[in-house]
Amino acid sequence: MRAVVQRASRACVRVDGRVVGAIGCGLVVFLAVGKGDTEKDADYLADKVAGLRIFPDEEEKMNRDVVQARGALLVISQFTLYGDCRRGKRPSFDQAAPPAEAERLYEYFVARLREKGLQVETGVFQAHMEVELVNDGPVTILLDSAKTF
């Protein structure tokens, strides 16, 4: 499971011109589920995202997590994080999980974050989405559960 996490001062996602999720200060999480991923991968990433200390403290050091920053999360499914461009110029998505399994683990990941008491907004799985965000910093973190176990 892969995630691109961006610290944002605000963000929203639209489907068919309608806002379906929006946050002020917080994290935008682009999440992809790979073949073979399990709840263990989702648990790991949910814990990691919730605890990332990438918000500034009173000394402007990245030392606070999203809860301490009084932030929210906007979680967007993005299978293209598994795009493999090593051969040719058209990405292959062979390592992305099939849609039904990806949606199940995406929803599981969102539920795990909500169980931690976090405010979580989402996009619409498999929809064409327009994501608008103001990356604060900029701060962008790459996470991959396969590189941790």
C-alpha positions in Angstrom: 0.0 0.0 0.0 1.4 3.4 -1.0 0.5 6.9 0.2 1.6 10.4 -0.8 0.9 12.6 2.2 0.8 16.4 1.8 0.5 18.9 4.6 -2.2 21.4 3.4 -3.6 24.6 4.6 -6.8 23.7 2.7 -8.0 21.2 0.2 -11.1 20.0 -1.5 -12.2 17.3 -4.0 -14.9 17.6 -6.6 -16.8 15.1 -8.6 -19.0 16.3 -11.5 -18.4 19.9 -10.3 -19.7 19.2 -6.8 -17.5 19.3 -3.7 -17.6 15.9 -2.1 -14.9 16.4 0.5 -13.1 19.5 1.9 -10.8 20.3 4.8 -9.0 23.3 6.2 -5.6 22.7 7.9 -4.6 19.0 7.7 -3.3 16.3 5.5 -4.2 15.2 2.0 -3.5 11.5 1.6 -3.4 10.0 -1.9 -3.7 6.2 -1.3 -3.1 3.3 -3.5 -3.7 -0.4 -2.8 -1.3 -2.9 -4.4 -1.8 -6.6 -5.2 -1.3 -8.7 -2.0 -2.0 -5.8 0.4 -3.9 -6.7 3.6 -5.4 -5.1 6.6 -1.9 -5.2 8.1 -0.7 -2.8 5.4 -3.7 -0.5 6.0 -3.2 -0.6 9.8 0.5 0.3 9.4 -0.2 3.3 7.1 -3.2 4.5 9.2 -1.0 4.5 12.3 1.9 6.2 10.4 -0.3 8.9 8.9 -2.1 9.7 12.1 1.2 10.0 14.0 3.3 11.9 11.4 4.9 14.8 13.2 5.0 17.2 10.2 3.2 20.2 11.7 5.2 23.1 13.2 5.4 23.6 17.0 5.9 27.0 18.6 9.6 27.0 17.5 8.6 26.2 13.9 10.0 22.7 14.1 8.1 19.8 12.5 7.1 18.3 15.8 3.2 18.0 15.9 0.9 15.4 14.4 -2.4 16.2 12.8 -4.4 15.9 16.1 -2.1 18.4 17.8 -2.4 20.7 14.9 -6.2 20.5 15.1 -6.3 19.3 11.5 -8.4 17.0 9.4 -7.6 14.5 6.6 -8.8 14.3 3.0 -8.2 10.7 1.7 -8.2 10.2 -2.1 -7.9 6.9 -3.8 -5.2 7.0 -6.5 -4.2 3.7 -8.1 -1.8 5.5 -10.3 0.7 5.5 -7.5 1.4 2.0 -8.7 2.2 3.2 -12.2 5.3 1.5 -13.5 7.1 3.5 -16.2 10.4 1.5 -16.4 9.5 0.2 -19.8 8.2 2.5 -22.5 6.3 5.7 -21.8 2.8 4.4 -21.0 2.6 3.3 -17.3 1.6 -0.2 -16.4 -0.7 -0.7 -13.5 -0.2 -4.4 -13.1 0.8 -4.1 -9.4 -2.4 -2.2 -8.4 -5.0 -4.3 -6.6 -8.2 -5.1 -8.5 -10.9 -2.5 -7.9 -13.1 -4.5 -5.5 -10.1 -5.4 -3.2 -8.7 -1.9 -3.5 -12.0 -0.3 -2.5 -12.4 -2.6 0.5 -8.9 -1.8 1.8 -9.4 1.9 1.1 -12.6 2.0 3.1 -10.8 0.0 5.9 -8.0 2.5 6.0 -10.5 5.4 6.3 -12.4 3.6 9.0 -9.1 3.0 11.0 -8.4 6.8 10.9 -11.9 7.6 12.0 -11.6 5.1 14.9 -8.6 7.2 16.1 -11.0 10.1 16.4 -9.8 11.9 13.3 -12.0 14.0 11.0 -11.7 12.3 7.7 -13.2 13.5 4.4 -12.9 11.4 1.2 -13.3 11.5 -2.5 -15.4 9.0 -4.5 -13.7 5.7 -5.2 -13.1 5.1 -9.0 -14.6 8.5 -9.9 -12.9 11.1 -12.0 -12.0 13.7 -9.4 -10.6 17.2 -9.3 -8.4 17.7 -6.3 -7.5 21.2 -5.2 -5.0 21.8 -2.4 -2.7 24.3 -1.0 0.4 22.4 0.0 1.7 24.0 3.2 5.5 24.2 3.3 5.6 22.5 0.9 5.6 19.3 2.8 5.2 16.0 0.9 5.9 12.5 2.4 6.0 9.2 0.6 5.0 6.1 2.5 5.0 2.5 1.3 4.0 -0.4 3.6 6.0 -2.9 1.6 9.2 -1.2 2.6 8.6 -1.6 6.4 7.9 -5.2 7.2 
